[in-house]
Amino acid sequence: MNVPTSIDAATLTTASWTKLTTIGFRLVCGFSEREVAKELGVPHKQVAAQLDALRDELAGGWVVRLRPGDEPNAT
């Protein structure tokens, strides 16, 4: 399975871009969802719900860029 390595920001709504930069960035930096919720001063369920909404939007907006050697097999 190929993992997307970039996101086309032009495909995101303003709300999703905000979720990505406020929540997603912290997750990439190693924070847990609970730590992000605590830092933002919101319930964990709210962070989880926002991530679900972001994932739904990204499902149609991922841009996959493969690294050399990650090309899918032609078989």
N, C-alpha and C positions, 0 to 999 in steps of 0.2 A: 504494500500500500504506500502510495506517495503522500508525503505530508506537505501541505502548502507551506511555503516559506515567505510569502508576501501577500499583502491584501491590497486590492485596487481601491483606494480611498474614494474614488469617484463613484463607486457603486454603493457606498454606505450612506444612510440617512445621517443627519446631524446627530440624532439621538444615539445611533449606533457608534458613530465616531467618538462621541463623548464616553460611552461605555468602554470602548476599546482603550481609550487613553487613560481613563481613570481606574478601571478595573483590570483590563487585560495587561496593561503595562506592569502593574504590580505583581500579577500572577507570573509573568515571564521573569520578573526579578526574584522570584522564589517565595513570595508571600502566599499563604493559604487563603482560601476564600474567607475563612473566619477572621484571619488577620486583616484582610482588606476591609471587611465589614466593620471591624472595630476601628480601624484607622479612619474610615469614612463616617463613622458614627451612625451606621444604619444596621438593621437586623441582618443576620446571615441569610435568611430566606429572601430578602430583597436583592442581595448580591447574586444569589443563585438564580433568581428569576430574571434578573437583567442579563446574566450570562446566557441563559437559555434563549432569550430573545435575540441576543447578539449572534449566537450560534445559528439560529434559524435564518437570520438575514445573511450571514456569511456563507451558508450552504449554497447560495446561488451566486455569491460574489467572490469566491476564492480564485486567485490566479496562481496556478502552480508553475513554478520555475524549478526545473530539475537541475541538480548539480551534475557536473560531468561524472559519468559512471553510474548514474541513477536512472538512465533511460530504461523504459520498460522493455522486456524481451519481446521479440517479434514472434515468438512461438505460441 
